[in-house]
């Protein structure tokens, strides 16, 4: 792959991740699902568990989520009613070949939970570890794992 094609692929993946974050934060489920490969594997198991063991979104964070449709059902059920703001920073994107890539994104997110939830607000910091594949000429997220360095009150 020549350098210009590689740089274009990296930029396309950056835009893909921006659409993912926008889809989550605006709860635009169609947009968000469009960022996923059909056979995506999502690992949010470390995403919303507090140090005391309380899991704030067990429907989306207890098991691996497999496949775009089932993953979206779990995410939608877990996040509906929660106000979120996600920021991705400093992407490290490696183009593996013409149709595959991997990346690591530093991230920060803020979550405001509805009345009656175990906590009202959380701030999280950590990393997204992802793989990407090109499907019909478009990059899609093929796997995603969230790791946390910190999760607690803002």
C-alpha positions in Angstrom: 0.0 0.0 0.0 1.5 3.4 -1.0 1.8 6.1 1.6 -1.1 8.3 0.2 -3.5 5.3 0.3 -2.4 4.5 3.8 -2.9 8.0 5.0 -6.3 8.1 3.4 -7.3 4.9 5.2 -6.1 6.3 8.5 -8.2 9.5 8.0 -11.2 7.4 7.0 -10.9 5.4 10.2 -10.6 8.6 12.3 -13.9 9.8 10.7 -15.5 6.4 11.4 -14.6 6.7 15.1 -16.0 10.2 15.2 -19.3 8.9 13.8 -19.3 6.2 16.4 -18.9 8.7 19.3 -21.6 11.0 17.7 -23.9 8.0 17.3 -23.5 7.1 21.0 -23.9 10.6 22.4 -26.9 11.6 20.2 -28.4 8.1 20.6 -28.6 7.9 16.8 -28.7 4.1 16.7 -28.8 3.9 12.9 -25.7 6.0 12.6 -23.9 4.0 15.3 -24.9 0.6 13.8 -23.5 1.8 10.4 -20.1 2.1 12.0 -20.0 -1.7 12.8 -19.1 -4.7 10.8 -21.9 -7.3 10.8 -19.8 -9.7 12.8 -18.5 -7.2 15.3 -17.4 -8.3 18.8 -17.7 -5.7 21.5 -16.1 -6.0 25.0 -17.5 -3.5 27.4 -17.0 -5.8 30.4 -14.7 -3.3 32.2 -16.6 -0.2 31.0 -19.1 0.5 33.9 -18.1 -1.5 36.9 -17.3 0.6 39.9 -14.4 -0.3 42.3 -17.1 -1.7 44.8 -18.3 -4.1 42.1 -21.5 -2.3 41.2 -22.2 -2.6 37.5 -24.2 0.3 36.2 -25.1 -1.2 32.8 -25.2 -5.0 33.2 -27.2 -5.5 30.0 -24.3 -4.3 27.9 -21.3 -5.1 30.1 -21.6 -8.6 31.5 -20.9 -10.6 28.3 -19.2 -10.1 25.0 -21.6 -8.6 22.5 -21.5 -10.5 19.2 -23.0 -9.3 15.9 -24.1 -5.8 15.0 -27.9 -6.4 15.6 -27.6 -8.0 19.0 -24.9 -5.6 20.1 -27.1 -2.6 19.2 -30.0 -4.0 21.2 -27.9 -4.3 24.3 -26.3 -0.9 23.9 -29.6 0.8 23.2 -31.2 -0.8 26.3 -28.2 0.2 28.5 -27.7 3.8 27.3 -31.3 5.0 26.6 -32.0 7.7 29.2 -28.3 8.2 30.0 -26.7 11.4 28.8 -23.2 10.7 27.5 -20.3 12.7 26.1 -17.4 10.8 24.6 -14.0 12.2 23.5 -11.5 10.1 21.6 -7.9 11.4 21.5 -4.4 10.5 20.1 -5.3 7.6 17.8 -2.6 5.1 17.1 -3.8 3.5 13.8 -1.9 0.7 12.1 -2.9 -0.4 8.6 -2.4 -4.1 8.5 -3.3 -4.6 4.8 -5.7 -3.2 2.2 -8.7 -4.3 4.2 -7.7 -4.6 7.9 -6.4 -2.2 10.5 -6.1 -1.8 14.2 -6.1 1.1 16.5 -5.9 2.4 20.1 -7.7 5.5 21.2 -7.2 7.4 24.5 -10.7 8.3 25.7 -12.7 10.2 28.2 -16.4 10.1 28.8 -19.0 11.6 31.0 -22.2 9.9 31.9 -25.3 11.3 33.6 -27.7 8.7 34.8 -31.5 9.1 35.3 -33.0 9.6 38.7 -33.0 6.5 40.8 -29.8 5.1 39.4 -27.1 4.0 41.9 -25.0 7.1 41.0 -25.9 10.3 39.3 -22.8 11.0 37.3 -19.5 9.3 36.3 -16.4 10.3 34.5 -14.3 7.7 32.9 -10.8 7.6 31.3 -9.1 4.8 29.5 -8.6 3.3 26.0 -10.5 1.8 23.1 -8.6 -1.1 21.5 -10.2 -1.8 18.1 -9.8 -3.7 14.8 -11.3 -2.5 11.6 -12.2 -4.1 8.3 -13.1 -2.7 4.9 -16.6 -3.8 3.8 -17.6 -2.9 0.3 -15.0 -0.1 0.2 -16.0 1.4 3.6 -14.1 1.0 6.9 -16.1 -0.6 9.8 -15.3 -1.4 13.4 -14.8 -5.1 13.6 -13.9 -5.5 17.3 -13.9 -3.0 20.2 -12.6 -3.4 23.8 -12.9 -0.6 26.4 -10.3 -0.6 29.2 -10.5 1.8 32.1 -7.7 3.6 34.0 -10.3 5.5 36.1 -14.0 5.5 36.6 -15.6 7.6 39.3 -17.3 10.9 40.2 -16.6 13.8 37.8 
